[in-house]
């Protein structure tokens, strides 16, 4: 889209296609393939489809004449499609057969953020509601949640309200918009009953990457059987879910463009970096951002790229997905080592200091971690992590040569090696509260323990393998709160952990075990963008980092006025 004063025609798409073919326009492989396929199709005589440039121009001209920008500095100005947007619209509506049936029933547009996706979808919806001749047409913006579905719908509403001619043809109501020829436009979501009984001319899915499955797309397509020129349009940026419909469809679309699959009724335009491109190189950003210099500034991308390089981890992933249009399921770069080491400090918590604990219990024969997080008067935190590992587990690791660090564990004061083959939960209890059971079954108290040195305000625990130990700790007087390790529970404290480290506010002593675990961390994301730490490889350990994040999460949610949270139903209190 553009609002510049440069010469504009409704056939700028032709110049764009020629520039791509001649190498005057920098594009990625799959945009080039889309143009090549279009040019090849123009000369085909073995099929029913013909391209009508006047029909294509009619749709482009309608959008320019009647649709306006509704937000920001361009509000009120005509929505003049950029050449790449024209190319998409020209193909979508220019291909027809002799009976007036449009070639494309499905269209996918993959492009980076701030490319005018939602505005383009809204303009397509308005144009189709006016220019198509179907009576009682149904047009919908669909999403998993109603709030997401309303984003595109509200853009349609604003465009209509911004133009007197459109206001005369449409009637904006509270939950839908009455369209010409008894048509209706509405938001649809799978969290309501609005998906029933549909007969859609147009179904638009914005930000397909946020959907866990293709159920909504299937509902849209199944509802279009009675329409002459139905269209399913999905416009999206890349995301985090490599098992979701956006990534799956992207792979299928690429196969179509490369000629490995045959589908003449699906249009795909994919703006993305090529596999060998360096995401930090400004020269390649235009491949994912065709509106560079118009809808998004190069200066803005420079600033976002610098932030990603400085912060690493989540910032890198967000730049790659949002601005390079790269699908990323995880990042092997989380917290930069220099940033981590900058937090090293000999600062010690005062006797009796308040702390929040996180306990990550491993399997019965592996390493467990206990993190103690002390809020500091300076506004930061002092972090101490202790590890518990059976001696036989060390032997097994050395036998398989998984990490030479296991051969040095006895050198570290914060590593507690216990006899035998399995995790000694009684030892962990004794370390925390001093309570332990002697050979005669009597409960004894060792005063040299964490609970006598500090004030343990609350301990966050994962329910896995923790029932008996948590019961004992509660009996010992420790407030214990269940803490899930899924995306929703871990996302906020993981982001906050990163923020605290980058702010230089997480004071920790040199800890080779924790350094090793940090190096093993990869970030994983769910389709909603929630994040949690995971292991880069199966042999790596991240337990200490996970325990620290749990402790921070407990600090973030703890209320001094609250009573101890109830234990889960499957945990019983045993009175000694």
N, C-alpha and C positions, 0 to 999 in steps of 0.2 A: 504494500500500500504506500501511497505517497501523497503528500499535499504540496509538493514543490511546484514551482512555476514552469518546470521543463515541459517540453512538448509531449502531449499525451494523446494517444489514439486507442481505439478499442481493438487494434491489431498489434499492439506491442508484443503480444505473445509470439508472433511470427518472427520478430526481430530477436527475441530472447532465444527461440529455438535455433535460429541461424547462428547466433553468437555462441551457443553451446556447441553446435556442430563444428564450428570453425575454431574453437578454442579461445575465443575472446572472452568468455564467461567462465570463471572458476567454479566448477561444480564437482561433486563426488561421483563415484562410479555409477550409482543407481539413478541419479538425475540424468546423467549422460545416456544411460541405457533407456530411460523413459523417453527422451527426445529421439533417440535413434529408432525406437519402436514406433513412435508416432510418425516419423518421416517414412519409414518402411511401409506402414499401414496405408499411407496416402496413395501409394502406387499399386496396392493390391487390387486385383480384379476377380479373385476367386471367392468372394464372400458378399454378403448383403449390405455391409455397412459402408456409408459414404460420409465424408466430412463436409459440412456446410459452414463455411467461414462466416457467412452473413448471419446464420442462426447463432453461432458462437458469439459474434459481435453484439447481437441483440441482447443477450444475457449480460455481457460485460457492460454494455451501455446502460442497461436498466439499473444495475448496481451503482454506477457512477452518477446517474441522474437522480435517483430516489433515496439511496442509503447514505447516511452521514455518520461521521465519527461522533461519539456521544460522550467521551471522557477525555480529560487531559487538555493539553494545549491545542489539540486539533479539533476539539469539540465544535460541532456545527459545520465543519468543512466537509465537502463531498468525499466519499469513500472511493477514491480512484485506485483501482487495483494495480499493484506493481506488476511488471512483466511476468514474473514467475507465478503470481496468483492468476493472471490472465491465462497463462498456459494451462493451468489446472482447470479453470472454469471453461476454457475453450474446448478442451477435450471432453469434459464432463457433459456438456450440452450440445456440442457441435456434431458429434457422431450420431447418425440416425439411419434407419432403413427407409424404404419407400412408403411404408405404412405410418411413418412418424414415430416409430418405437425407438427410444434411445438405446444406444449400445450398452452403456454402463449402468448396471444395477447396484454395484458396490464400488465404493471409492475409499481409499486410505491415504491420508496425508500425514507424513511424519516430518516434523520440523521443530527446531529449537524454540525455547521460550521467547516471548516478546516478538513474535512474528505475525501477530494479528490473527491467530487461529480462531478465536471465539467470534471476533467481528466478521471474519470471512464466513464462518458457519451461519451466523445470523443473517448475513446478506443473502446467502444461498437460499435459506428458508423463506425469506420475504420474496425473493425473485420467483421461486417455485410456486408459492401461494398465489402470485399474481399472474404469471405467464403460463402456467399449466392450465389445461382446460378441463380437468377432472372436477366433477361436482361432488360436494360434501367431502372434500379432501381432508385428510388427517396428517398433521405435521407435528413432530415431537422431538424434544431434547431428552435423551434418556441417560440415566446414570444409576449407580447403586444406591446413592442417597439423594433425597429430594433436593437438598441444598445445592449439591453439585449440578443436578439437572436444571435448576433454576438459573444458573449463571448464564448459559446461552439463551434461555428463554427470556430473561430480563434484558439481555442485549437486543433481542428482537423488539421487545416492548419499547426500549429507549429509542431505537432507530425509527420506529413507527411514530412515536410522539415527537420526534425531531423534524418531521416533514409533514406539512399540511395535506399534501396530496395523499400520503399514506394514511393519515388520520381519517380521511374521508372514506377510505376503502376498508379499514379495519376498525374493530371495536375492542379496546383493551378492557378486559374484565379482571376480577380478582385472581382467579386461578387459571384462566386461559385467555386466548385472543381469538375473537371471531374474525374469520378470513373471508375473502370474496367467494361467491358461489357456495355459501353455506359451509365453508371449511372451518377448521379449528386448529389452533396451535397450542400445545400444552407441554408442561414438564412431566416426565414419567420417571418413576423410580421403583426399584425392586423391593424397597422397604414399605411399600403401600400396595393397595389393590388396583392401582391405576394401569397395570400391565395387561388386564383382562379385556377381551372383546375388541381388540384393535383391528383396524384396517388401514394401515399407514401408507401414505404416499412417500413420506420422507421420515426417516429415523436418523437422528444425529447423535452420535456419541462423542462427547468432548473428553479429552484426557483418558483415553482407553487404557493407558498404562496403569491407572489406579484400580482397575478391576481384576478380581481374583480369577474369574472364569469368563467364558464367552456366553453365559446364559442370556444376557440382555440382547446381544447381537442375534442370537437364535430366535428370541421372541420377536424382534423387529422383522426379521426375514420371514418368519412364519406368518406374520400378519399382512404381508404385502401381495399375496397371491392374486387378489382380484383387481389390482391396479395396473394400468397400462404402462406407466413409466415410474415404477417405484425406484427409490434410491435409499440405500443405507450408506451413510457417510460417517466415517470415524476420523477424527483429527486429534493428533496426540503428539506429545513429546516422549522421548525414551524414558524408561523407568528402571526399577530395581528388580522386578519379578521376571526371571528368565523362564518361568513355567506358566506365566500368565498369557492371556490372549493377545496383548499388544506385541510381545516378542515373537510369539508363534506366528501371528499374521505377518509380521515384518519378514520373517524367514520365508514364508510362503510367497509373499509379494516379490521378494528378491529372486526367488526361483522362477517366477513368471517373467520378470524383467530379463533374466539371464537366458530365458528360453528353455529352462529345464522342466517347467510345467506349462501347460496350455490352459489359458482362461481368457477369452476375449471379452468377458463381461465385467472384469474387475480392473479398475484403474488404481495405480499405486504411484505415488511420488514421494521419494524418501531422501530428505536432506540430512546428510550425516557426514562425519569425517570418515575417510578411508582407513582401513586397518593399520597402514604404515604411517599415518599422519601423527605428528607430535601435537597433542592437545594444547601445549603451551605456545605453539607457533601461531602468531596472529594471521599469517598468510593463509591458513587453512580454515579459519573460523567461518568464512563466508560459505563454505560448503554446507554447514549446518544452519547458518543464519543468512538466508537469501535476502532478508531485509536489512542487512548491515548498512548503516549509514542513513536509514530511513526510520524503521520502527525500533531499532536498537542501535546505540552508538558504539563505535569501536572503543572509545574511552571507557564506557561502562564495562565492556568485556575485559579490557586491560585491568581494571581495578578488581574485578571478580577473579581473574586469573592470578593476580598477585596474592590476593587473599588465600586462594586455594594452595598456592605454592608455599606460603608462609605458615599456614595452619596444618596442611596435610589432611589425611583421613577423610572425615565427612565433608570438609570443604572441597577436596579434590573430587569426590564422588558427585557432589551436587553440581560442580562446574561441568563435569563430564556428561552428566545426564541432562541438565537443564540447558546448557549452552553449546555443547558439542553433539548433543543428541545421540549419545552412546548408551546402550543398555549395560548396566553395571549391577551385578548381584552382590558384590562385596568388594572391599578395598583392602589390599595388603598393606596400605600405608595408613596408619592411624595417627598416633602422636609422634612427632619428630623426636629423634633421640636427643638432639641438642635441647629442645624444649623440656624434655623429661629430666635430663641431667641438670638443667638450670634450677630445678626445684630441690636438689639435694641440699640437706641442711642437717646440722647437729642439734637443732632445736628439740628439746625434750619436753614431754608433757609434765606438768607439775603433779606431785602426789595428790591423789584424790580428784584429779581432773575428770570432767565428764567426757565420756566417749560413747560412740555408737559402733556396734559391732556387726560384721557380716560374716556368716559362716557358710562356706561352700564345701559340702561334704562330697568327696569323690566316691567312687565305687569302693567296695570293702577292701580292695587290695591296691589302692593307689593313693596319690597325694591329696590331702585336704588342706584347706586354707582358712585361717581366721584373720580378718582384717579389723583393726581398731582405728577408728577415725575420731580424732580429738578436735573439736572446734576451737580455734585459737582466737584470743582477744583481738588480734590484728585483722580478723575477718577471713583468714585462711584456715587451713586444716593441717594437723600433724597426722601422718599416716604411719602405722606400724603393722606389718603382716607377719604372721607366724604360720609355719607349715608343719604338717604331721604326716609321716610316711612310714609304713612298715618296712623293716629292714629287708625282708624277702623281695619287696617290690623293687628296691634298689638293685638287688642282685639280678633280677630279671631284666631290668633296663640295661644294665651293664653287659649282660649276656647278648642282648640284641643290638647293643651299641647305638641306642637311640639318641643319647646325649651324654657327652662327657661331663656335664654338670652333675649328673647323679653320682659320679665318683668323688665329688667334692662336697657333697651335702653335709658331711660331718664336720666341715670347716666353719659352718655358719651357725651363729648363736640362735638365730630365729628358726632353725630347722630342728624339729624334734623327731628323732628316729625311734620308733617303738619296736619291741621284739615281735617276732612272729610274721605271719603271712597276711594278716588282715588289719584294717584300721582299728586302732584301739580307742573306741569312743570314751571309755572310762578315763583314759589319759587326758583327752580333750576336756572332759568335764572337770577333772582335777586341776588342769592348767587354768581353767576359767574361774572356778568357784572354790577350789580347794577340796570339795567333797569327792570322796572315793570310797569304794567298798574294799575292805581288807579280806584276808583269806578266810575269815570266819563269817563273812557276810555282814559285818558291821559297817555302818556309814561313818567314816572318819573325815576330819577336816584338816587340811593343810593350809596354814595361814599365808604361805608364800604363793599367792595366786593373783590373777588379774583383778578379781573382784575386791580384794583387800587393798590393792595399790591404787585403783581408780574407781570412778563411779560409772558403772556400765548402765547407761540410761535405757538402752533397748538393743536387742540382738535380732537381726534379720536372718531368717533361715529359709532354705529351700526344702520343701516337704519331702524330697527324694531321700530315702534312707535316714531320715532324721527323727522318726517318731519317738523312740525310746530316749535318745539323748536329749531332745527338747523337753520331754516330760521330766527328766532328771534336772535339767537346768531350771525349769519353772519351779520345781520343788525346792531348788537351792536359792530361789529368790530373784532370778533373772527374768526380766520382761522379754518375752520372745514373740516375734511377729512374723508370720509367714510372708515370704517374698518370692513371687514367681520369677522365673528366668525366661519368660517369653518376651516377644517384641514389645508389647504394650507396657509391661511392668518395667522393663530394662531401658526403654528408649530415653525417657527424661533424665534419669540419673547418669546414663552413659554420656549424653550430651553435656550435662553439667560437669561431669568428671573431666571431660576434655577441656571445657571452658576454664575450670579451676587450674588445671595444669598450664594451659596457655597463658593464664593471667599470673603465673608464678606464685600461686597461693596454696600449693599442695607440698608441704614440707616432708620429705622422707630421707632417711639415711641411705647411703649406698647399699643396695640389696641386689646381689647378682642374680638371685632367683627371680625376683620381681622384674628386673631388667630383662631377663630371658623370657619371661611370660609376656611382657609387653611386646617384645619382638615377635612372639608367636601369634599375636592378635590380628585378626582380620575383622572388618565390619560387615555385618550382614543386614539387609534391609527387607522389610515386607512391602507389599504393594502400596501401602499407605505412607511409606517413607519412614516408619518407625525403625529404629536401629538397635542392634545389640552386638556385643563382641562374640566372636566365635574363633575357632582355631584355623590357622592357615593350612595345617596338615594334621593328620590324625595323631602323630607322635608328639605334637607340641602340647604344652600345658598353659592354661590361662587362668587357673583357679584363683590365684592371688588377686589378679585384676578384677575378676568377677566378684570376689568377696568384698573388695574395696568399693566397687560400684554399688553393691547391695547395701553396704554401710552408709554410703552417701545417700542412697535412696531412702533409707530409714530416717536419716537426719532430716531430709527434705519434707517428709510427711509426718514426722512425730509432733505431737501436741502435748505440751506439759500438763494440760488440763485433762487429757484423756486418761482413762483407766487402762490397764493392760488389755490389749486386744484379746478377744477370745481365741482359744486354740481351735484348729480345725476339728471337725467331728471325729476324725479317725485317730486323734491323739488323746489319750487318756492320762489323767493325772494319777500317779501312784504315790500315795502317802507313805512316807517312811516312818 
